[in-house]
């Protein structure tokens, strides 16, 4: 999966947080790892200058992700699970 595909998956999951549980039950580890990596990297600050609305929306979604317990998702562990599958 390339960087753009990972970003699209992460943005979809951030926009629809209920899908995280669905992906978990479907054992879609690579997609969940992409989400965890995206959230841990945070939104690039440069985006605030180029697209303030998108920056604000992604910041709010990532904040909600962490408030819902997303910090327990380890990108490394999820990648390991994806390799084993």
C-alpha positions as a printed NumPy array, in Angstrom:
array([[  0.   ,   0.   ,   0.   ],
       [  1.463,   3.35 ,  -0.993],
       [  1.349,   6.562,   1.055],
       [ -1.664,   7.985,  -0.789],
       [ -3.694,   4.794,  -0.271],
       [ -2.798,   4.824,   3.423],
       [ -3.9  ,   8.455,   3.733],
       [ -7.23 ,   7.747,   2.028],
       [ -7.916,   4.771,   4.297],
       [ -6.945,   6.753,   7.397],
       [ -9.146,   9.687,   6.398],
       [-12.082,   7.361,   5.747],
       [-11.688,   5.742,   9.163],
       [-11.29 ,   9.092,  10.898],
       [-14.448,  10.361,   9.223],
       [-16.359,   7.178,  10.134],
       [-15.026,   6.052,  13.537],
       [-17.534,   3.193,  13.769],
       [-15.701,   1.529,  10.877],
       [-12.679,   0.983,  13.123],
       [-14.559,  -1.742,  15.013],
       [-15.698,  -3.278,  11.723],
       [-12.132,  -3.34 ,  10.394],
       [-10.967,  -4.832,  13.709],
       [-13.478,  -7.679,  13.48 ],
       [-12.562,  -8.234,   9.833],
       [ -8.889,  -8.311,  10.863],
       [ -7.918,  -5.625,   8.371],
       [ -4.659,  -4.999,  10.192],
       [ -2.869,  -3.123,   7.395],
       [ -5.675,  -0.554,   7.162],
       [ -5.727,  -0.104,  10.931],
       [ -1.943,   0.291,  10.923],
       [ -2.309,   3.021,   8.288],
       [ -4.83 ,   4.791,  10.509],
       [ -2.588,   4.54 ,  13.579],
       [  0.461,   5.826,  11.665],
       [ -1.518,   8.736,  10.198],
       [ -2.913,   9.731,  13.593],
       [  0.449,   9.444,  15.371],
       [  2.17 ,  11.553,  12.686],
       [ -0.555,  14.181,  13.09 ],
       [ -1.67 ,  16.671,  10.474],
       [  1.143,  18.583,   8.737],
       [  1.229,  22.15 ,  10.022],
       [  1.732,  23.407,   6.461],
       [ -1.823,  22.294,   5.694],
       [ -3.097,  25.058,   7.997],
       [ -1.793,  27.588,   5.462],
       [ -2.795,  25.794,   2.276],
       [ -6.194,  24.388,   3.326],
       [ -7.275,  25.651,   6.759],
       [-10.679,  23.942,   6.651],
       [ -9.165,  20.528,   5.908],
       [ -6.507,  21.076,   8.577],
       [ -9.14 ,  21.948,  11.187],
       [-11.326,  18.97 ,  10.228],
       [ -8.431,  16.476,  10.377],
       [ -7.23 ,  17.905,  13.709],
       [-10.719,  17.476,  15.186],
       [-11.022,  13.936,  13.812],
       [ -7.613,  12.912,  15.164],
       [ -8.438,  14.433,  18.554],
       [-11.691,  12.433,  18.662],
       [ -9.779,   9.317,  17.583],
       [ -7.423,   9.648,  20.551],
       [-10.236,  10.532,  22.952],
       [-12.024,   7.336,  21.905],
       [ -8.933,   5.302,  22.842],
       [ -7.084,   5.244,  19.533],
       [ -3.757,   5.668,  21.275],
       [ -3.829,   1.964,  22.171],
       [ -3.43 ,   1.06 ,  18.488],
       [  0.247,   0.423,  17.859],
       [  1.271,   0.785,  14.213],
       [  4.157,  -1.643,  14.749],
       [  1.991,  -4.345,  16.314],
       [ -0.681,  -3.938,  13.636],
       [  1.964,  -4.234,  10.89 ],
       [  3.209,  -7.42 ,  12.538],
       [ -0.331,  -8.819,  12.552],
       [ -0.761,  -7.843,   8.888],
       [  2.435,  -9.707,   7.94 ],
       [  1.272, -12.813,   9.822],
       [ -2.128, -12.861,   8.106]])
